[in-house]
Amino acid sequence: MDLHILEHRVRVLSLARRGLWLYTHPLLKLLFLPQRCRCKFFSLTETPEDYTVMLDEEGFKELPPSEFMQVADSTWLVLSVVSNGREPPGCQATGVTKIARSVIAPLAEHHVSVLMLSTYQTDFILVRERDLPVVIHTLAGEFDIYKEEGGECVPVTCDDVSNGFLKPKPPASPTLHPVQSPQTRFCVLTVAPDTLPAIATMLIDVLFYSHAPPWDAAPGSQDLDSITFFSFSLIEGYISIVMDAETQKRFPSDLLLTSSTGELWRMVRIGGQPLGFDECGIVAQIAEPLAAADISAYYISTFNFDHALVPEEGIAEVIQLLQQRQESSR
């Protein structure tokens, strides 16, 4: 497989719910008129706590600073694994599970913090720009690595990034974060870009004007009734939407495209307290057990918590796997 370092330089930020009014206009511009601001990487995810935005530098210019916006201090680079017909045999799972052993686990071992953004089309791995030398040295044995420059893919070797590489520290015991599994069922969908205007009004209503009740589940509780979660990504012209099954009913069914099976997904939410950006291995502690069991998963990191989506029929097995992992680490 090939690993591509995309051209996007991404900022990650949180918008407080009470300040959303200040950002409605620029967010609508990024949602529906990205060509006006030359933004090619944009993702907006609503959670009970806030709105997480991941966007490139051109898009970031559209958002005015304010007391309602928290910005992670790092600039993040975007990695994407591209199949070249040489995938390891035996793995039927898709999503973050497919890259758990080859990307997620080695980066965790080398103390590289990662964010994940799974979409309908692919999985994006975000790493801090300053960690790129470590990333390349860590993954060069597994992948042919290319960097996008001016629309072309240029091969990268370890010799190109010798500055900044540090040998890994002795592995520390990772913090195993509590997981929660709300009862809400989710769909992972896409929309043809030329039909986006037809659902614009509904999208605006769902994102900005449908106020869900507060979500006050106690940390560590496993059985939750529901959770507010809606994610919209527009990346290089491709649209991906994650929404709950009830919200999907509000949209015209002929415009939302999903897999032929129409599979529904359940969420595993990671973290009892906000996770921050410095800890390594958070994605790995979810992705590795799922990879061992060959269970597909989408994975979406947000400003405070992480979220894995697994097939609905496999949620009981997933929770059992993760509980066993926590118990064995005690």
C-alpha positions as CSV (number, residue, x, y, z in Angstrom):
1,M,0.0,0.0,0.0
2,D,1.0,3.6,-0.5
3,L,0.9,6.4,2.0
4,H,0.1,9.9,0.7
5,I,0.9,13.0,2.6
6,L,-1.8,15.4,1.3
7,E,-1.2,19.1,0.6
8,H,-3.7,20.3,3.2
9,R,-2.4,22.0,6.3
10,V,-5.3,21.7,8.8
11,R,-6.4,23.5,11.9
12,V,-8.7,21.9,14.5
13,L,-11.0,24.0,16.6
14,S,-14.0,24.0,18.9
15,L,-17.0,26.3,18.5
16,A,-19.1,26.8,21.7
17,R,-22.8,26.2,21.2
18,R,-23.7,29.5,22.7
19,G,-21.5,31.3,20.2
20,L,-22.7,29.5,17.1
21,W,-24.6,32.6,15.9
22,L,-21.3,34.3,15.2
23,Y,-20.2,31.6,12.9
24,T,-23.3,30.6,11.1
25,H,-22.6,32.7,8.0
26,P,-19.0,31.6,7.5
27,L,-19.9,28.0,8.1
28,L,-22.7,28.2,5.5
29,K,-20.1,29.6,3.1
30,L,-17.8,26.7,3.8
31,L,-20.6,24.1,3.5
32,F,-22.2,25.3,0.3
33,L,-19.7,27.7,-1.4
34,P,-16.2,26.3,-0.7
35,Q,-15.0,27.6,-4.1
36,R,-15.5,31.1,-2.9
37,C,-12.9,30.7,-0.1
38,R,-10.8,28.1,-1.9
39,C,-11.3,25.6,1.0
40,K,-10.6,22.0,0.0
41,F,-10.7,20.3,3.4
42,F,-13.7,21.0,5.7
43,S,-15.3,18.9,8.3
44,L,-18.0,20.0,10.8
45,T,-19.1,17.6,13.6
46,E,-21.8,18.4,16.2
47,T,-21.5,16.7,19.6
48,P,-23.4,17.3,22.8
49,E,-20.5,19.6,24.0
50,D,-19.7,21.7,21.0
51,Y,-19.0,21.8,17.3
52,T,-15.6,20.5,16.1
53,V,-14.3,22.0,12.9
54,M,-11.3,20.6,10.9
55,L,-10.4,22.8,8.0
56,D,-7.4,23.9,5.9
57,E,-5.7,27.3,6.2
58,E,-7.8,28.9,3.5
59,G,-11.0,27.9,5.3
60,F,-9.6,28.9,8.6
61,K,-9.3,32.5,7.4
62,E,-13.1,32.6,7.2
63,L,-13.6,32.2,10.9
64,P,-13.2,35.3,13.1
65,P,-11.4,34.8,16.4
66,S,-13.7,35.2,19.4
67,E,-14.2,33.9,23.0
68,F,-16.4,31.2,21.6
69,M,-13.6,29.6,19.5
70,Q,-10.8,27.3,20.9
71,V,-8.1,26.4,18.5
72,A,-5.6,23.6,18.9
73,D,-2.2,25.1,18.9
74,S,-0.7,22.7,16.2
75,T,-1.0,22.6,12.5
76,W,-2.0,19.1,11.3
77,L,-1.0,17.3,8.1
78,V,-3.3,14.8,6.5
79,L,-2.3,11.2,5.6
80,S,-4.2,8.8,3.4
81,V,-3.5,5.1,2.7
82,V,-4.0,4.3,-0.9
83,S,-4.4,0.7,-2.1
84,N,-2.0,-0.4,-4.8
85,G,-3.2,-4.0,-4.9
86,R,-0.7,-5.2,-2.3
87,E,-3.0,-5.3,0.8
88,P,-2.2,-8.0,3.3
89,P,-4.4,-11.1,2.8
90,G,-7.1,-12.1,5.2
91,C,-8.5,-8.8,6.4
92,Q,-12.1,-8.3,5.3
93,A,-12.8,-5.3,7.6
94,T,-12.8,-1.8,6.4
95,G,-12.3,1.7,7.8
96,V,-9.8,2.4,10.6
97,T,-9.6,-1.4,11.3
98,K,-7.8,-1.9,8.0
99,I,-4.9,0.4,8.9
100,A,-4.8,-0.4,12.7
101,R,-1.7,-2.6,12.5
102,S,0.1,-0.9,9.7
103,V,-0.4,2.8,10.7
104,I,-2.1,3.4,14.0
105,A,-0.2,1.0,16.2
106,P,3.3,1.9,14.9
107,L,2.6,5.6,15.4
108,A,1.4,5.0,18.9
109,E,4.5,3.0,19.7
110,H,6.6,6.0,18.5
111,H,4.6,8.5,20.6
112,V,2.9,10.2,17.7
113,S,-0.5,11.6,18.6
114,V,-3.0,11.2,15.8
115,L,-6.5,12.3,15.0
116,M,-8.8,10.3,12.8
117,L,-11.5,11.4,10.4
118,S,-13.3,8.5,8.6
119,T,-15.6,9.4,5.8
120,Y,-17.9,7.5,3.4
121,Q,-15.0,7.4,0.9
122,T,-11.8,6.9,2.9
123,D,-10.0,7.4,6.2
124,F,-7.8,10.4,6.9
125,I,-5.1,10.3,9.6
126,L,-4.1,13.7,11.0
127,V,-0.6,14.1,12.5
128,R,1.1,17.2,13.8
129,E,3.3,18.9,11.2
130,R,6.3,18.8,13.5
131,D,5.9,15.0,13.9
132,L,6.2,14.3,10.2
133,P,9.9,13.2,10.3
134,V,9.0,10.6,13.0
135,V,5.9,9.5,10.9
136,I,8.0,8.9,7.8
137,H,10.8,7.0,9.6
138,T,8.2,4.9,11.4
139,L,6.1,4.0,8.3
140,A,8.8,3.9,5.5
141,G,9.3,0.2,6.0
142,E,5.6,-0.6,5.5
143,F,4.6,1.9,2.7
144,D,5.8,3.7,-0.3
145,I,5.4,7.3,0.8
146,Y,4.5,10.1,-1.5
147,K,3.9,13.8,-0.8
148,E,1.5,15.9,-2.8
149,E,3.1,19.0,-4.2
150,G,1.4,21.2,-6.7
151,G,-1.1,18.4,-7.5
152,E,1.7,15.8,-8.2
153,C,2.8,13.0,-6.0
154,V,6.6,13.1,-5.2
155,P,8.3,10.1,-3.6
156,V,9.6,10.7,0.0
157,T,12.5,8.9,1.6
158,C,13.8,8.9,5.1
159,D,16.8,10.8,3.8
160,D,14.5,13.7,2.9
161,V,13.5,14.3,6.6
162,S,16.5,13.4,8.7
163,N,16.1,16.5,10.8
164,G,13.7,16.2,13.7
165,F,13.7,12.4,13.9
166,L,13.9,11.1,17.5
167,K,14.3,7.5,18.5
168,P,11.3,6.2,20.3
169,K,11.2,6.4,24.1
170,P,10.6,3.3,26.1
171,P,6.9,2.5,25.8
172,A,4.7,3.8,28.6
173,S,1.5,2.1,29.8
174,P,-1.3,3.8,27.9
175,T,-4.2,5.3,29.7
176,L,-7.3,3.1,29.0
177,H,-10.2,5.5,28.7
178,P,-13.8,4.6,29.6
179,V,-16.1,3.9,26.7
180,Q,-19.8,4.5,26.4
181,S,-22.3,3.1,23.9
182,P,-25.5,5.1,23.3
183,Q,-28.5,3.3,21.8
184,T,-28.6,5.7,18.9
185,R,-28.3,4.1,15.4
186,F,-26.3,5.9,12.8
187,C,-26.0,6.0,9.0
188,V,-22.9,6.8,7.0
189,L,-23.9,8.5,3.7
190,T,-22.8,10.5,0.8
191,V,-24.5,13.0,-1.5
192,A,-23.6,13.9,-5.1
193,P,-22.3,17.4,-5.0
194,D,-24.7,18.7,-7.6
195,T,-27.6,17.6,-5.4
196,L,-26.4,19.3,-2.3
197,P,-28.5,22.4,-2.9
198,A,-31.6,20.2,-2.8
199,I,-31.0,19.3,0.8
200,A,-29.4,22.6,1.9
201,T,-32.5,23.8,3.8
202,M,-32.7,20.6,5.7
203,L,-29.0,20.5,6.5
204,I,-29.1,24.1,7.8
205,D,-32.1,23.2,10.0
206,V,-30.4,20.0,11.4
207,L,-27.1,21.6,12.1
208,F,-28.1,25.0,13.4
209,Y,-31.7,25.0,14.5
210,S,-32.6,21.6,15.8
211,H,-31.8,21.9,19.5
212,A,-31.4,18.6,21.2
213,P,-31.9,18.2,25.0
214,P,-28.8,18.3,27.2
215,W,-26.8,15.1,27.3
216,D,-25.8,14.5,30.9
217,A,-24.8,10.8,31.1
218,A,-22.4,10.0,33.9
219,P,-18.8,9.2,32.8
220,G,-18.3,5.4,32.5
221,S,-22.0,4.6,32.1
222,Q,-22.5,2.0,29.3
223,D,-26.2,2.2,28.5
224,L,-27.3,5.6,27.2
225,D,-30.6,6.3,25.5
226,S,-29.3,8.7,22.8
227,I,-26.6,11.1,21.8
228,T,-26.5,14.2,19.6
229,F,-24.0,13.6,16.8
230,F,-23.9,14.8,13.2
231,S,-20.9,15.1,11.0
232,F,-20.5,16.7,7.6
233,S,-17.3,16.6,5.6
234,L,-16.6,18.2,2.2
235,I,-13.1,17.2,1.2
236,E,-11.7,17.6,-2.3
237,G,-15.2,17.7,-3.7
238,Y,-16.4,14.6,-1.9
239,I,-19.2,14.7,0.6
240,S,-19.6,12.4,3.6
241,I,-22.4,12.7,6.2
242,V,-22.9,10.8,9.5
243,M,-26.3,11.2,11.0
244,D,-28.6,9.2,13.2
245,A,-31.3,7.0,11.6
246,E,-34.2,9.2,12.8
247,T,-32.6,12.4,11.3
248,Q,-32.1,10.5,8.0
249,K,-35.9,10.2,7.7
250,R,-36.2,13.9,7.4
251,F,-34.2,13.9,4.1
252,P,-35.3,12.8,0.7
253,S,-34.3,9.2,0.5
254,D,-33.5,9.4,-3.2
255,L,-30.7,12.0,-2.7
256,L,-28.8,10.2,0.1
257,L,-26.5,7.5,-1.1
258,T,-25.4,4.7,1.1
259,S,-24.1,1.2,0.7
260,S,-26.3,-1.3,-1.0
261,T,-27.0,-3.1,2.3
262,G,-28.1,0.2,4.0
263,E,-26.1,-0.9,7.1
264,L,-26.7,0.9,10.4
265,W,-23.9,1.6,12.9
266,R,-23.7,2.0,16.6
267,M,-21.3,4.3,18.4
268,V,-18.5,3.7,20.9
269,R,-17.6,7.0,22.5
270,I,-14.2,7.2,24.0
271,G,-13.3,9.3,27.1
272,G,-14.8,10.2,30.4
273,Q,-13.1,13.5,30.4
274,P,-11.8,15.6,27.5
275,L,-9.0,13.8,25.9
276,G,-6.8,16.6,24.7
277,F,-4.3,16.4,21.9
278,D,-1.0,15.2,23.4
279,E,-1.8,11.7,24.5
280,C,-0.7,8.9,22.2
281,G,-2.4,5.6,21.6
282,I,-6.0,6.6,22.1
283,V,-7.1,5.5,18.6
284,A,-4.9,2.4,18.9
285,Q,-6.6,1.2,22.0
286,I,-9.9,1.0,20.0
287,A,-8.6,0.1,16.6
288,E,-6.3,-2.8,17.6
289,P,-8.9,-5.0,19.3
290,L,-11.3,-4.4,16.4
291,A,-8.6,-5.3,13.9
292,A,-7.8,-8.5,15.9
293,A,-11.5,-9.4,15.6
294,D,-11.8,-8.2,12.0
295,I,-14.6,-5.8,12.8
296,S,-15.1,-2.7,10.5
297,A,-15.2,0.7,12.1
298,Y,-15.4,4.3,11.2
299,Y,-13.5,6.6,13.5
300,I,-14.1,10.4,14.1
301,S,-12.0,12.4,16.5
302,T,-13.4,15.6,17.8
303,F,-12.0,18.4,20.0
304,N,-12.9,16.7,23.3
305,F,-13.8,13.0,22.6
306,D,-13.3,10.2,20.1
307,H,-16.1,8.2,18.4
308,A,-16.0,4.8,16.7
309,L,-18.9,3.6,14.7
310,V,-19.2,-0.2,14.4
311,P,-21.8,-2.4,12.7
312,E,-25.0,-2.5,14.7
313,E,-25.0,-6.3,14.9
314,G,-21.5,-6.3,16.3
315,I,-21.9,-3.7,19.1
316,A,-22.2,-6.3,21.9
317,E,-19.0,-8.1,20.8
318,V,-17.2,-4.8,20.6
319,I,-18.1,-3.7,24.1
320,Q,-17.1,-7.1,25.4
321,L,-13.7,-6.8,23.6
322,L,-13.0,-3.4,25.0
323,Q,-14.1,-4.3,28.5
324,Q,-11.8,-7.3,28.5
325,R,-8.9,-5.1,27.4
326,Q,-9.5,-2.8,30.3
327,E,-9.8,-5.6,32.8
328,S,-6.7,-7.3,31.6
329,S,-4.7,-4.0,32.0
330,R,-5.5,-3.6,35.7
